[in-house]
């Protein structure tokens, strides 16, 4: 369902973007009847719209005015997205205030909020800093793309593993900034939503997501910061790593792409570790030998595929590799899609996990746990995909497999 909100626009615009809010507990259980109020930063005392979450913790899809799309398709001094503030409140839970949520034209912004039960009313707040392609941030300090062994960043892991969490230091390495435990996929979605525009060609988004994944897995694989005496995986400083913004919204198409490729990274022949794929914007900052974000967008416009974009910048020897293990999941991806006619233990795993999830999300129907992927299982998968913002296909691909696993771990408390 869509609602069209009209309010006095800040600029000449009638383009529309979309926003949806999801509220859950720490265990990913939905929170119903949460009150959401949206404000314009220019009129912080006037509520634009008020609405509530349903029994799946979701709001309706809200349409909001944005600048014209062309501002996000080429470098511009005009901010290409609208900002909105949001207050989230529910009886028995802390309230949350999020300032400067970013809404781009023609795509859906997702604001996911975890609420904590509290005996007394308190409020937690986030201020979303500007997008890296619009505001100025420190450029990346160059590093070798392969970390030599025997130095400070000596490799200590035997294989590439996708971690369940990364620990993000919210500032430069030597600062006293706070550390945050962030689910790996959530971290990648946050960074990609902070560093590229969701309005770009799909191939350009894929290329940038793969670069972010490879860079992050290099930090994980080499234990780069831990080997320097720090207690975190990666920082939020653009001078050293990527821009991660605590509490920010993501975008649904970026989320889809991350879910479909998060086990992938970039490799060179005969080198085990993921490539430290550094990049710059290519507008304010130039970086020969690295990918430029605006250059990747231009190549996407020209019909280049994601791997062609990456090879254009990093050389023809680069290729896409796959991690051998994903941490924090009961069962790893079997390596092929589950669809009508599939049978066996992988199908039974899906059925068992969906039945458990349906206790918290009752719109998902109970299904027979017989290891046979029939129409009833496909229907349950489609409803799960709809609830959790996945492409509604009825097929369990890699993105759906790991999302089912993640929600199952959450609602059963296995991850606590």
C-alpha positions as CSV (number, residue, x, y, z in Angstrom):
1,X,0.0,0.0,0.0
2,X,1.3,3.5,-0.8
3,X,0.5,6.9,0.7
4,X,1.3,10.1,-1.0
5,X,2.4,12.8,1.4
6,X,2.4,16.4,0.1
7,X,4.1,19.1,1.9
8,X,5.7,22.5,1.0
9,X,8.8,21.5,-0.9
10,X,12.1,23.1,-0.3
11,X,13.0,23.2,-4.0
12,X,11.4,22.9,-7.4
13,X,10.5,19.2,-7.3
14,X,7.7,16.8,-7.7
15,X,9.8,13.7,-8.0
16,X,9.0,11.0,-5.5
17,X,11.0,8.6,-3.4
18,X,9.7,5.9,-1.0
19,X,10.2,5.1,2.6
20,X,9.3,2.0,4.7
21,X,10.0,1.4,8.4
22,X,10.6,-1.9,10.1
23,X,10.6,-2.2,13.9
24,X,11.9,-5.4,15.7
25,X,13.3,-6.5,19.0
26,X,16.9,-7.6,19.3
27,X,15.8,-11.1,18.4
28,X,14.1,-9.9,15.2
29,X,10.6,-10.4,16.6
30,X,8.2,-7.8,15.0
31,X,6.9,-5.0,17.2
32,X,3.3,-4.1,16.3
33,X,1.5,-0.8,16.8
34,X,4.7,1.3,16.9
35,X,3.9,5.0,16.2
36,X,6.0,6.6,13.5
37,X,6.0,10.4,13.0
38,X,7.8,12.0,10.1
39,X,9.0,15.6,10.2
40,X,10.7,18.0,7.7
41,X,14.0,19.3,9.2
42,X,12.9,22.8,8.1
43,X,9.8,22.5,10.3
44,X,10.8,20.2,13.2
45,X,7.7,20.9,15.3
46,X,5.2,20.0,12.5
47,X,4.3,16.4,11.9
48,X,4.1,15.6,8.2
49,X,2.5,12.2,8.7
50,X,1.8,9.8,11.5
51,X,1.3,6.0,11.0
52,X,1.8,2.7,12.8
53,X,3.5,-0.6,12.2
54,X,1.4,-3.8,11.5
55,X,1.8,-7.2,13.1
56,X,5.0,-7.8,11.0
57,X,6.6,-4.6,12.4
58,X,6.2,-2.9,9.0
59,X,4.7,0.4,7.9
60,X,3.0,1.1,4.7
61,X,5.2,2.3,1.8
62,X,5.2,6.1,2.1
63,X,5.9,8.3,-1.0
64,X,7.8,11.5,-0.3
65,X,8.9,14.4,-2.5
66,X,12.5,14.4,-3.6
67,X,14.8,16.4,-6.0
68,X,14.8,15.4,-9.7
69,X,16.7,12.1,-10.4
70,X,19.3,13.7,-12.6
71,X,21.0,15.3,-9.6
72,X,22.0,11.8,-8.4
73,X,23.1,10.7,-11.9
74,X,26.0,13.2,-12.3
75,X,28.2,15.2,-9.9
76,X,26.2,18.2,-8.7
77,X,26.5,20.9,-6.1
78,X,22.7,20.4,-5.4
79,X,21.8,17.8,-2.8
80,X,20.3,14.9,-4.8
81,X,18.1,13.5,-1.9
82,X,15.6,14.8,0.5
83,X,16.1,14.7,4.3
84,X,13.4,13.8,6.8
85,X,13.4,13.3,10.6
86,X,11.5,10.5,12.3
87,X,10.4,9.7,15.8
88,X,9.6,6.0,16.6
89,X,7.8,5.3,19.9
90,X,5.9,2.3,21.4
91,X,4.6,1.6,24.9
92,X,7.2,-0.3,27.0
93,X,10.1,0.4,24.6
94,X,12.6,3.1,24.3
95,X,11.8,5.8,21.7
96,X,14.1,6.5,18.8
97,X,14.7,9.7,16.9
98,X,16.5,9.6,13.6
99,X,17.5,12.9,12.0
100,X,18.2,13.5,8.3
101,X,17.0,10.2,6.8
102,X,18.0,10.2,3.1
103,X,15.3,9.6,0.5
104,X,16.3,9.4,-3.2
105,X,13.9,9.6,-6.1
106,X,12.4,6.4,-7.6
107,X,13.9,4.0,-5.1
108,X,12.8,2.8,-1.6
109,X,14.6,3.8,1.5
110,X,14.4,1.2,4.4
111,X,14.7,2.4,8.0
112,X,15.2,-0.6,10.2
113,X,15.0,0.1,13.9
114,X,15.7,-2.3,16.8
115,X,13.8,-1.3,20.0
116,X,14.8,-2.2,23.5
117,X,12.2,-2.8,26.3
118,X,12.6,-0.2,29.1
119,X,10.8,0.3,32.4
120,X,10.9,4.1,32.1
121,X,10.6,6.3,29.0
122,X,13.9,7.2,27.4
123,X,14.9,8.3,23.9
124,X,17.9,7.2,21.7
125,X,18.8,9.5,18.8
126,X,20.8,9.3,15.6
127,X,22.0,12.0,13.3
128,X,22.7,10.8,9.8
129,X,25.7,12.5,8.3
130,X,25.6,13.6,4.6
131,X,26.3,11.2,1.8
132,X,30.0,10.9,0.8
133,X,29.3,11.8,-2.8
134,X,27.7,15.1,-1.7
135,X,29.7,16.2,1.3
136,X,33.5,16.3,1.6
137,X,35.3,13.6,3.5
138,X,39.0,12.7,3.9
139,X,40.3,10.8,0.8
140,X,41.5,7.3,1.2
141,X,45.2,7.0,2.3
142,X,46.7,4.5,-0.2
143,X,47.8,1.0,0.9
144,X,49.0,-2.0,-1.0
145,X,46.1,-4.1,-2.3
146,X,47.8,-7.3,-1.0
147,X,49.1,-7.3,2.6
148,X,52.6,-9.0,2.8
149,X,52.9,-11.8,5.3
150,X,55.5,-11.4,8.1
151,X,54.6,-7.7,8.7
152,X,52.2,-6.0,11.1
153,X,49.2,-7.2,9.2
154,X,50.4,-10.8,9.0
155,X,47.7,-13.2,7.8
156,X,46.4,-15.4,10.6
157,X,43.4,-17.0,9.0
158,X,43.6,-20.2,6.9
159,X,40.7,-19.4,4.6
160,X,38.3,-16.7,3.7
161,X,35.3,-16.7,6.0
162,X,32.4,-14.4,6.0
163,X,32.0,-13.3,9.6
164,X,28.7,-13.0,11.4
165,X,29.7,-9.6,12.8
166,X,32.3,-6.9,12.2
167,X,33.3,-4.5,14.9
168,X,33.2,-1.0,13.6
169,X,35.3,1.7,15.2
170,X,33.3,4.9,14.6
171,X,36.3,7.1,13.8
172,X,40.0,7.0,12.8
173,X,42.0,4.0,14.3
174,X,43.7,5.9,17.1
175,X,40.7,7.9,18.2
176,X,38.6,7.2,21.3
177,X,35.5,6.6,19.3
178,X,32.9,4.0,20.2
179,X,33.0,0.4,18.8
180,X,29.8,-1.2,17.4
181,X,29.1,-4.8,16.7
182,X,27.4,-4.9,13.3
183,X,26.0,-7.9,11.3
184,X,28.3,-8.3,8.2
185,X,25.6,-7.9,5.6
186,X,24.1,-4.9,7.5
187,X,27.5,-3.3,7.5
188,X,27.9,-3.7,3.7
189,X,24.4,-2.4,3.0
190,X,25.1,0.6,5.2
191,X,28.4,1.4,3.5
192,X,27.0,1.0,0.0
193,X,24.0,3.3,0.8
194,X,26.4,5.9,2.3
195,X,28.9,5.8,-0.6
196,X,27.0,5.4,-3.9
197,X,23.5,6.4,-5.0
198,X,20.8,3.7,-5.3
199,X,19.6,5.4,-8.5
200,X,22.6,4.2,-10.4
201,X,22.7,1.3,-13.0
202,X,22.5,-2.1,-11.4
203,X,25.8,-3.2,-12.8
204,X,27.5,-0.1,-11.2
205,X,25.9,-0.9,-7.9
206,X,27.1,-4.6,-8.1
207,X,30.7,-3.5,-9.0
208,X,30.8,-1.1,-6.0
209,X,29.3,-3.6,-3.6
210,X,31.8,-6.2,-4.7
211,X,34.6,-3.8,-4.1
212,X,33.3,-3.0,-0.6
213,X,32.9,-6.7,0.1
214,X,36.5,-7.5,-1.0
215,X,38.0,-4.6,1.0
216,X,36.1,-5.6,4.1
217,X,37.0,-9.3,3.8
218,X,40.6,-8.3,3.4
219,X,40.5,-6.5,6.8
220,X,38.8,-9.6,8.3
221,X,41.2,-12.1,6.7
222,X,44.4,-10.3,7.6
223,X,43.1,-9.2,11.0
224,X,44.7,-5.9,10.0
225,X,43.7,-3.8,13.0
226,X,43.9,-6.5,15.6
227,X,47.5,-7.2,14.6
228,X,48.2,-3.5,15.3
229,X,46.8,-3.9,18.9
230,X,43.3,-2.6,18.2
231,X,40.1,-4.3,19.3
232,X,38.0,-3.8,16.2
233,X,37.7,-5.1,12.6
234,X,37.4,-1.8,10.6
235,X,36.8,1.9,11.0
236,X,34.2,4.4,9.7
237,X,36.9,6.8,8.6
238,X,37.1,7.3,4.8
239,X,40.8,8.0,5.2
240,X,41.4,4.4,6.3
241,X,38.3,2.4,5.3
242,X,34.7,3.1,4.3
243,X,32.0,5.4,5.5
244,X,29.7,3.6,7.9
245,X,26.9,5.7,9.5
246,X,25.3,4.5,12.7
247,X,21.5,4.2,12.4
248,X,21.2,5.3,8.8
249,X,18.6,4.0,6.4
250,X,19.6,1.7,3.5
251,X,17.9,1.2,0.1
252,X,16.0,-1.8,-1.0
253,X,17.8,-2.4,-4.3
254,X,21.2,-2.2,-2.6
255,X,19.9,-4.6,0.0
256,X,18.8,-7.1,-2.7
257,X,22.3,-6.9,-4.3
258,X,24.2,-7.3,-1.1
259,X,22.1,-10.4,-0.2
260,X,22.8,-12.0,-3.5
261,X,26.6,-11.5,-3.5
262,X,27.7,-11.1,0.1
263,X,29.8,-14.3,0.0
264,X,31.8,-13.0,-3.0
265,X,35.0,-11.0,-3.1
266,X,37.7,-10.1,-5.6
267,X,40.9,-12.1,-6.2
268,X,44.1,-12.2,-8.1
269,X,45.6,-15.5,-9.5
270,X,47.5,-17.5,-7.0
271,X,46.7,-15.1,-4.1
272,X,44.5,-16.3,-1.3
273,X,43.6,-13.1,0.5
274,X,40.7,-10.9,-0.8
275,X,42.0,-7.8,-2.7
276,X,42.0,-4.5,-0.8
277,X,39.9,-2.8,-3.5
278,X,40.4,0.9,-2.8
279,X,38.5,3.6,-4.7
280,X,37.7,7.3,-4.8
281,X,34.8,9.4,-6.2
282,X,36.6,10.4,-9.4
283,X,35.2,13.9,-9.2
284,X,36.7,15.8,-6.2
285,X,39.5,13.2,-5.9
286,X,41.4,11.2,-8.6
287,X,43.0,7.9,-7.9
288,X,44.9,6.2,-10.8
289,X,44.8,2.4,-10.6
290,X,41.7,2.4,-8.4
291,X,38.0,2.4,-9.3
292,X,36.3,5.7,-9.4
293,X,32.7,5.7,-8.2
294,X,31.5,8.2,-10.8
295,X,33.5,6.4,-13.5
296,X,31.8,3.1,-12.5
297,X,28.4,4.8,-12.9
298,X,29.4,6.0,-16.4
299,X,30.5,2.6,-17.5
300,X,27.2,1.1,-16.2
301,X,25.4,3.6,-18.3
302,X,27.4,2.3,-21.3
303,X,26.2,-1.3,-20.7
304,X,29.4,-2.6,-19.0
305,X,28.8,-5.6,-16.6
306,X,30.0,-5.5,-13.0
307,X,33.1,-7.6,-13.7
308,X,33.9,-5.5,-16.8
309,X,33.7,-2.3,-14.7
310,X,36.0,-3.8,-12.1
311,X,38.5,-5.0,-14.7
312,X,38.5,-1.7,-16.4
313,X,39.8,-0.1,-13.2
314,X,41.7,-2.9,-11.4
315,X,43.0,-4.8,-14.4
316,X,42.1,-7.9,-16.4
317,X,43.5,-10.4,-13.9
318,X,40.9,-9.7,-11.2
319,X,38.1,-12.2,-10.8
320,X,35.2,-12.9,-8.5
321,X,35.8,-15.5,-5.8
322,X,33.6,-17.1,-3.2
323,X,34.1,-17.5,0.5
324,X,34.1,-21.1,1.7
325,X,32.3,-20.5,5.0
326,X,29.6,-18.1,6.4
327,X,29.7,-17.8,10.2
328,X,26.7,-17.8,12.5
329,X,24.3,-19.9,10.4
330,X,23.0,-23.4,11.2
331,X,23.4,-24.7,7.6
332,X,25.5,-23.3,4.7
333,X,24.0,-22.6,1.3
334,X,23.9,-25.9,-0.7
335,X,25.2,-24.3,-3.8
336,X,22.1,-24.3,-5.9
337,X,18.6,-22.8,-5.8
338,X,15.7,-24.7,-4.1
339,X,12.6,-24.6,-6.3
340,X,9.5,-26.7,-7.2
341,X,10.7,-30.3,-7.6
342,X,13.7,-30.0,-5.3
343,X,14.0,-32.6,-2.6
344,X,16.3,-33.6,0.3
345,X,17.7,-32.3,3.5
346,X,18.2,-28.7,2.2
347,X,14.5,-28.5,1.5
348,X,13.6,-29.9,4.9
349,X,15.9,-27.3,6.5
350,X,14.0,-24.5,4.7
351,X,10.6,-26.0,5.8
352,X,11.7,-26.4,9.4
353,X,13.1,-22.9,9.6
354,X,10.1,-21.3,8.0
355,X,7.7,-23.1,10.3
356,X,9.6,-21.7,13.3
357,X,9.7,-18.2,11.8
358,X,5.9,-18.4,11.2
359,X,5.4,-18.4,15.0
360,X,6.6,-14.8,15.0
361,X,5.3,-13.9,11.5
362,X,2.0,-15.8,11.3
363,X,1.2,-14.7,7.7
364,X,3.7,-17.3,6.7
365,X,1.7,-20.6,6.6
366,X,2.7,-23.8,8.3
367,X,4.0,-26.4,5.8
368,X,4.7,-30.1,5.9
369,X,8.4,-30.8,6.7
370,X,8.7,-33.6,4.2
371,X,11.8,-32.5,2.2
372,X,9.8,-32.0,-0.9
373,X,9.6,-28.5,-2.5
374,X,6.0,-28.3,-3.6
375,X,3.5,-25.4,-4.2
376,X,2.9,-25.0,-0.4
377,X,6.6,-24.5,0.3
378,X,7.0,-22.1,-2.6
379,X,4.0,-20.1,-1.3
380,X,5.5,-19.9,2.2
381,X,8.8,-18.7,0.6
382,X,7.0,-16.0,-1.4
383,X,5.3,-14.6,1.7
384,X,8.6,-14.7,3.6
385,X,10.3,-12.8,0.7
386,X,7.5,-10.2,0.6
387,X,7.8,-9.6,4.4
388,X,11.6,-9.2,4.3
389,X,12.0,-7.1,1.2
390,X,13.4,-9.8,-1.1
391,X,12.5,-10.4,-4.7
392,X,9.2,-12.4,-4.6
393,X,10.1,-15.4,-6.7
394,X,9.1,-18.4,-4.5
395,X,12.6,-19.7,-5.2
396,X,15.2,-20.1,-2.4
397,X,18.3,-18.5,-3.9
398,X,21.4,-17.7,-1.9
399,X,20.0,-14.4,-0.7
400,X,16.7,-16.0,0.5
401,X,18.6,-19.0,2.0
402,X,20.7,-16.8,4.3
403,X,17.9,-14.4,5.1
404,X,15.7,-17.3,6.3
405,X,18.7,-18.6,8.3
406,X,19.3,-15.2,9.8
407,X,15.7,-14.6,10.9
408,X,15.5,-18.2,12.2
409,X,18.7,-17.6,14.3
410,X,17.2,-14.4,15.6
411,X,13.7,-15.6,16.6
412,X,15.0,-18.7,18.2
413,X,17.6,-16.8,20.2
414,X,20.5,-18.9,18.8
415,X,22.5,-15.7,18.2
416,X,22.2,-14.4,21.7
